């Protein structure tokens, strides 16, 4: 029998404190063994940038200019 199968069989018999400890141990080991992650903007929390100084208008939309850019 594999170690993982033995662990899976033992988990239902653990009490709440033991389950909590197991979660912390597994989480800690996973963080240590995982390759380092590159930070992403998705890792950041919401930002407070203050009030809007000037609302965007249709003239501020540059998508058409970007799509039609002839500089390839």
C-alpha positions in Angstrom: 0.0 0.0 0.0 1.3 3.5 -0.8 1.9 6.2 1.8 -0.7 8.4 0.2 -3.4 5.7 0.4 -2.5 5.2 4.1 -2.8 8.9 4.7 -6.2 9.1 2.9 -7.4 6.2 5.1 -6.3 7.9 8.3 -7.7 11.4 7.6 -11.4 10.6 8.4 -10.3 9.5 11.9 -8.5 12.7 12.8 -10.1 15.2 15.2 -10.5 18.9 14.3 -7.2 20.0 15.9 -5.3 17.2 14.0 -7.0 18.2 10.7 -6.0 21.8 11.3 -2.4 20.8 12.0 -2.3 18.6 8.9 -3.6 21.4 6.7 -0.9 23.8 8.0 1.8 21.2 7.4 0.6 20.3 3.9 0.3 24.0 3.0 3.8 24.8 4.3 5.4 21.9 2.4 3.6 22.8 -0.8 4.9 26.4 -0.6 8.4 25.2 0.0 8.4 22.6 -2.8 6.6 24.7 -5.4 8.7 26.6 -7.9 8.8 30.3 -7.1 5.9 32.2 -8.6 6.2 35.4 -10.5 3.9 38.1 -9.1 0.9 39.1 -11.2 -1.4 42.0 -11.1 -4.1 39.4 -10.1 -2.1 38.9 -6.8 -2.7 42.5 -5.8 -5.7 43.5 -3.7 -8.1 46.3 -4.8 -6.4 49.7 -5.2 -7.8 53.0 -4.0 -6.6 55.5 -6.6 -8.8 58.4 -5.5 -11.6 60.2 -7.3 -11.9 60.4 -11.1 -10.5 63.7 -12.3 -12.0 63.6 -15.8 -14.4 60.9 -17.0 -13.5 59.0 -20.2 -15.4 59.9 -23.3 -15.7 58.3 -26.8 -12.8 60.5 -27.9 -10.5 58.8 -25.4 -11.1 55.3 -27.0 -7.9 54.6 -28.9 -8.7 51.0 -29.8 -9.5 51.8 -33.5 -6.2 53.7 -33.8 -4.3 50.8 -32.3 -6.0 48.2 -34.6 -5.4 50.3 -37.7 -1.8 51.1 -36.9 0.3 50.6 -40.0 3.6 50.4 -38.1 4.2 46.6 -38.5 
